[in-house]
């Protein structure tokens, strides 16, 4: 990677850390299917201070889920199960187990209630627990919805899947992953942080209450992260996995096809989630993505399979957006869609024209749906005019991410002004007929 590109990545990462106050980050960038850059920023430990290095392990949280999914797919390759088997074949005592398939578990379409939706650690989770306890409590509750009819993120799904791996393979989950995934891919530093806290030479996790000082984060009790968020590793090791995903070098082609196929609900709605990964579009590029969060840590992993590009970012503060912010900033640089480059597109042209009209308190209502026209009432138009008009003409208006959601196309745009230090973000949702269901403006960091 050229030094100029590395300097831009460093500047982007350091800016995000400075803005968010997150103590450290480590990243690895893959281009052309090879790791081309690893770097670390800030302090991995604050007392005594220890600078972050690329070799340090950070918890990756829910990024672990794709490894559990891969274990299931490996067992399917071996003819030991099918991802369309009902859960009742293995765990018949769970709620509606005969109606839920393994595929539904891995795609979050089962209806099992999430045992950990909160972004903080509750008191009961500081005590050790077994996977069976999680299944007995959350796996036996009434389902939140009928299987296959909705998408709803649930850690419980992957605890069930992890238990199925153990029952079918006859091995504990972590040794199975070590033997069949980590060792073949030379992921030598992977750590089971569910079983034991990271060591003194690894990153320490931190928590911040509101805008208060950083404090060491409490550790989850053993068992709570099983199969859903238990892994810790350097960004380099995660990149080895990313390369194998892009090159399809570990699993069979059919398994990768299943993992990366966005699962459809029973009514045909696209969930935009495969098996353990989100399947999205990012500025016209196919993206496999997943974030992760456990107590004290957040992470973001972006894989662009068609471009042979991947970005892994690990940070050591929970409930923080730094990992995502760095990953997307680096993605824009590496994909050559950095801020300041103005793509020529109909969406961008339309967004700029609408913005200019709103600065004068005017809109062309033929461009909007009934819902969006209702949003732009008299008071809204007056507020848009009074707050945006004085800013004058934007110094730049650039197009950002694109994705699908709710049958619509989402776009984001960054708007900058010489008179204002903060950037404005415009978000739109476009219906299939081209009309806008949303046009919102908000300040960003």
ZAMARGU-4260 file (C-alpha; in steps of 0.2 Angstrom, whole numbers, plus 5000, padded with zeros to 4 digits):
<rodrens>
0) 5000/5000/5000 | 5007/5017/4995 | 5013/5028/5010 | 5001/5042/5005 | 4986/5030/5006
5) 4992/5024/5023 | 4994/5042/5029 | 4976/5045/5024 | 4970/5029/5034 | 4980/5034/5049
10) 4973/5052/5049 | 4955/5045/5047 | 4957/5033/5061 | 4965/5046/5073 | 4952/5058/5069
15) 4938/5046/5074 | 4947/5041/5090 | 4949/5060/5095 | 4931/5064/5091 | 4924/5049/5101
20) 4937/5047/5115 | 4939/5029/5112 | 4956/5024/5120 | 4962/5013/5105 | 4959/5004/5089
25) 4968/4992/5078 | 4965/4988/5060 | 4970/4977/5046 | 4966/4981/5027 | 4965/4968/5013
30) 4967/4973/4995 | 4968/4961/4980 | 4965/4947/4992 | 4981/4951/5003 | 4984/4960/5019
35) 4992/4976/5014 | 4992/4986/5030 | 4990/4983/5049 | 4991/4997/5062 | 4986/5002/5079
40) 4982/5018/5087 | 4980/5025/5105 | 4982/5015/5121 | 4976/4998/5124 | 4978/5000/5143
45) 4977/5016/5153 | 4984/5011/5169 | 4998/5009/5167 | 4998/5015/5150 | 5002/5002/5136
50) 5001/5008/5118 | 4991/4997/5106 | 5000/4986/5094 | 4993/4976/5079 | 4998/4960/5088
55) 4986/4963/5102 | 4970/4953/5104 | 4953/4962/5106 | 4936/4954/5108 | 4927/4954/5092
60) 4909/4951/5099 | 4896/4945/5087 | 4908/4944/5073 | 4910/4927/5081 | 4893/4922/5075
65) 4900/4919/5057 | 4912/4906/5064 | 4898/4896/5072 | 4888/4897/5056 | 4904/4890/5047
70) 4905/4876/5060 | 4887/4871/5055 | 4891/4872/5037 | 4906/4861/5039 | 4895/4848/5048
75) 4883/4849/5033 | 4897/4846/5021 | 4902/4830/5031 | 4884/4824/5029 | 4881/4825/5048
80) 4866/4837/5047 | 4857/4849/5036 | 4854/4867/5039 | 4836/4864/5035 | 4834/4851/5049
85) 4821/4856/5062 | 4829/4861/5079 | 4818/4847/5087 | 4829/4834/5079 | 4843/4840/5092
90) 4834/4850/5105 | 4816/4844/5105 | 4812/4853/5122 | 4814/4871/5115 | 4798/4881/5110
95) 4791/4876/5093 | 4807/4867/5089 | 4799/4857/5076 | 4794/4873/5066 | 4812/4881/5068
100) 4826/4876/5056 | 4845/4878/5059 | 4844/4890/5044 | 4832/4901/5054 | 4843/4901/5069
105) 4858/4907/5058 | 4848/4920/5049 | 4839/4927/5065 | 4822/4922/5058 | 4817/4909/5071
110) 4808/4920/5083 | 4818/4915/5099 | 4819/4930/5110 | 4836/4938/5112 | 4844/4935/5129
115) 4856/4950/5128 | 4849/4965/5118 | 4856/4978/5130 | 4872/4988/5126 | 4878/4986/5144
120) 4881/4971/5156 | 4867/4967/5168 | 4871/4961/5186 | 4865/4943/5182 | 4877/4942/5168
125) 4892/4944/5179 | 4890/4927/5186 | 4894/4911/5177 | 4881/4902/5167 | 4879/4887/5156
130) 4872/4887/5138 | 4859/4875/5144 | 4853/4888/5156 | 4851/4901/5142 | 4841/4888/5132
135) 4830/4883/5147 | 4826/4901/5150 | 4825/4910/5133 | 4824/4895/5122 | 4808/4889/5131
140) 4799/4906/5131 | 4785/4909/5118 | 4792/4915/5101 | 4792/4933/5097 | 4785/4929/5080
145) 4781/4914/5070 | 4796/4906/5063 | 4802/4913/5046 | 4789/4928/5046 | 4801/4941/5053
150) 4819/4946/5055 | 4825/4950/5073 | 4843/4949/5079 | 4844/4936/5093 | 4860/4930/5102
155) 4849/4915/5108 | 4849/4908/5090 | 4868/4906/5090 | 4868/4898/5108 | 4856/4885/5101
160) 4867/4883/5085 | 4883/4881/5095 | 4875/4867/5106 | 4870/4858/5090 | 4888/4859/5084
165) 4893/4851/5100 | 4880/4837/5100 | 4883/4833/5081 | 4902/4834/5081 | 4905/4826/5098
170) 4917/4840/5102 | 4916/4856/5112 | 4914/4871/5101 | 4930/4880/5103 | 4941/4864/5099
175) 4930/4861/5084 | 4934/4879/5078 | 4952/4877/5082 | 4954/4861/5072 | 4943/4865/5057
180) 4945/4884/5055 | 4958/4893/5065 | 4972/4880/5062 | 4970/4878/5043 | 4969/4897/5041
185) 4984/4901/5052 | 4974/4911/5064 | 4986/4907/5078 | 4981/4920/5091 | 4962/4917/5093
190) 4957/4917/5111 | 4941/4911/5119 | 4937/4926/5130 | 4921/4917/5136 | 4932/4905/5146
195) 4945/4917/5152 | 4949/4936/5152 | 4962/4942/5140 | 4979/4944/5146 | 4990/4958/5152
200) 4998/4960/5135 | 4981/4961/5126 | 4969/4976/5126 | 4959/4980/5141 | 4940/4984/5138
205) 4933/5001/5144 | 4916/5008/5148 | 4911/5026/5149 | 4895/5033/5158 | 4888/5047/5147
210) 4903/5059/5145 | 4912/5053/5161 | 4930/5046/5162 | 4935/5029/5154 | 4934/5015/5167
215) 4938/4997/5166 | 4923/4987/5160 | 4916/4973/5170 | 4919/4956/5163 | 4905/4944/5158
220) 4903/4928/5168 | 4908/4912/5160 | 4896/4905/5148 | 4886/4921/5142 | 4896/4923/5126
225) 4896/4905/5120 | 4894/4903/5101 | 4887/4921/5100 | 4902/4932/5105 | 4916/4922/5113
230) 4931/4926/5101 | 4945/4938/5103 | 4959/4940/5091 | 4971/4952/5082 | 4964/4961/5067
235) 4977/4952/5057 | 4969/4935/5061 | 4952/4941/5057 | 4958/4946/5040 | 4965/4929/5037
240) 4947/4923/5039 | 4941/4937/5028 | 4953/4932/5014 | 4947/4914/5015 | 4929/4920/5013
245) 4933/4930/4998 | 4944/4916/4990 | 4932/4903/4996 | 4947/4893/5001 | 4941/4883/5017
250) 4923/4878/5014 | 4914/4871/4999 | 4907/4882/4986 | 4889/4877/4991 | 4893/4882/5009
255) 4899/4899/5004 | 4884/4901/4993 | 4872/4897/5008 | 4881/4909/5020 | 4881/4924/5008
260) 4863/4921/5001 | 4852/4934/5009 | 4837/4924/5017 | 4820/4928/5012 | 4805/4929/5024
265) 4790/4918/5021 | 4781/4933/5012 | 4796/4936/5001 | 4804/4950/5010 | 4823/4951/5009
270) 4831/4950/5027 | 4847/4957/5020 | 4855/4944/5032 | 4863/4927/5027 | 4870/4915/5039
275) 4880/4924/5052 | 4883/4940/5041 | 4873/4955/5034 | 4872/4955/5015 | 4871/4973/5009
280) 4876/4985/4996 | 4889/4999/5000 | 4890/5013/4987 | 4886/5000/4973 | 4898/4987/4980
285) 4893/4970/4987 | 4896/4970/5006 | 4897/4956/5019 | 4897/4965/5036 | 4895/4962/5054
290) 4899/4972/5070 | 4902/4965/5087 | 4900/4971/5105 | 4904/4963/5122 | 4908/4972/5138
295) 4922/4984/5135 | 4924/4981/5116 | 4917/4985/5099 | 4922/4979/5082 | 4917/4981/5064
300) 4921/4969/5049 | 4918/4974/5031 | 4921/4962/5017 | 4919/4967/4999 | 4920/4950/4990
305) 4919/4956/4972 | 4933/4969/4975 | 4944/4957/4985 | 4944/4971/4999 | 4941/4969/5018
310) 4943/4981/5033 | 4943/4974/5051 | 4943/4987/5065 | 4944/4982/5083 | 4942/4995/5098
315) 4942/4994/5117 | 4926/5003/5122 | 4909/4996/5122 | 4893/5005/5116 | 4904/5016/5105
320) 4904/5020/5086 | 4922/5022/5083 | 4925/5005/5075 | 4911/5007/5063 | 4917/5025/5059
325) 4935/5020/5056 | 4930/5005/5045 | 4918/5015/5034 | 4931/5030/5032 | 4944/5017/5027
330) 4932/5008/5015 | 4928/5025/5007 | 4947/5028/5005 | 4951/5010/4998 | 4936/5009/4987
335) 4941/5026/4980 | 4925/5035/4986 | 4933/5046/4998 | 4925/5062/5004 | 4928/5076/4992
340) 4925/5066/4976 | 4908/5069/4969 | 4900/5055/4960 | 4890/5059/4945 | 4873/5051/4949
345) 4854/5055/4947 | 4852/5052/4966 | 4866/5065/4970 | 4859/5078/4958 | 4842/5076/4965
350) 4848/5077/4983 | 4857/5093/4980 | 4842/5101/4971 | 4830/5096/4985 | 4843/5103/4998
355) 4844/5120/4989 | 4825/5121/4988 | 4823/5117/5007 | 4836/5131/5011 | 4822/5142/5003
360) 4808/5133/5012 | 4802/5126/4995 | 4800/5108/4989 | 4793/5100/4973 | 4779/5089/4981
365) 4778/5078/4966 | 4795/5070/4971 | 4789/5063/4987 | 4777/5050/4994 | 4761/5055/5004
370) 4771/5051/5020 | 4785/5062/5016 | 4774/5076/5010 | 4765/5075/5027 | 4782/5076/5036
375) 4786/5092/5026 | 4772/5102/5034 | 4773/5121/5036 | 4782/5121/5052 | 4795/5109/5045
380) 4798/5119/5029 | 4800/5135/5040 | 4813/5126/5051 | 4822/5119/5036 | 4823/5137/5029
385) 4828/5146/5045 | 4842/5133/5049 | 4849/5129/5032 | 4847/5145/5023 | 4859/5155/5032
390) 4873/5142/5029 | 4874/5147/5011 | 4879/5136/4997 | 4888/5120/5002 | 4907/5119/4999
395) 4904/5100/4995 | 4890/5088/4993 | 4896/5070/4992 | 4887/5053/4990 | 4890/5040/5003
400) 4882/5023/5007 | 4868/5014/4998 | 4858/4999/5004 | 4842/4991/5004 | 4829/4991/5018
405) 4810/4989/5019 | 4808/4987/5000 | 4817/5004/4997 | 4834/5010/4993 | 4843/5020/5006
410) 4856/5033/5002 | 4867/5045/5013 | 4875/5061/5008 | 4888/5072/5017 | 4886/5091/5016
415) 4899/5103/5021 | 4900/5122/5023 | 4914/5134/5024 | 4904/5143/5038 | 4901/5127/5049
420) 4914/5116/5056 | 4902/5101/5058 | 4896/5090/5043 | 4878/5088/5039 | 4871/5071/5034
425) 4856/5069/5022 | 4848/5052/5022 | 4835/5047/5009 | 4824/5032/5006 | 4818/5029/4988
430) 4803/5019/4984 | 4803/5007/4968 | 4793/5020/4959 | 4807/5033/4962 | 4797/5044/4974
435) 4806/5048/4991 | 4799/5041/5007 | 4812/5051/5017 | 4823/5066/5016 | 4831/5070/5033
440) 4845/5081/5038 | 4855/5079/5054 | 4872/5085/5061 | 4886/5072/5062 | 4903/5072/5071
</rodrens>
